């Protein structure tokens, strides 16, 4: 009996170690129906990263934005096609939007890793900074992308950082789901938002659903607790992991928050 348990445990460790990036970075294809793309959308173009990967990108300028823009970093199991309605909704808030597909997602080249996604975000922000002053830039990130965004904003002074369903760190999230496994020793990509958040200087908004079972609500609370001011936390009592903008009007709250940020010096 003990031997059998040990064998199973060893097999699980082997699978987690060998295939963890396929488990962490969900890049499987997503097909979009015509209903998701009413009318012509913004044109796609490419951004080249410092390690020569090619990212599929979308730039949706808004004339009335007055030089204000959102860098939109989508989460897992998504790509630019599946997030087109959200990108449109963000432009309707009065902001130009730059969105990218991470390496290995959508039509972007390469394979995802923490280091690689960080290079992707740097390339996107660099592209945007040559057109928009960073004091007018908002970085908006979902789920797995929040770990990338926190480090990015710790290194660059932007106006605001918006985190939807963030985790304290990827390793702490994994430990919560796999308490009997040495995930800290096995994980390749730790995404230590807890170490970077204290170095950020942007206005912070955290939005999290209390019924989020992918990234539990407590993860967002813990990260918010150690973040510097100014900051705001909005909880959605019936919110899940994927539905805050569509079912819980989180973009309405986002608009109110950003309007306040841009009124302040």
PyMOL commands that set and color helices and strands:
alter all, ss='L'
color gray80, all
select helices_A, chain A and resi 2-24+34-36+63-65+84-91+114-129+134-136+145-155+170-177+183-186+193-199+217-226+244-248+250-263
alter helices_A, ss='H'
color red, helices_A
select strands_A, chain A and resi 44-48+54-60+69-73+96-100+137-142+160-164+203-209+231-236
alter strands_A, ss='S'
color yellow, strands_A
deselect
rebuild
show_as cartoon
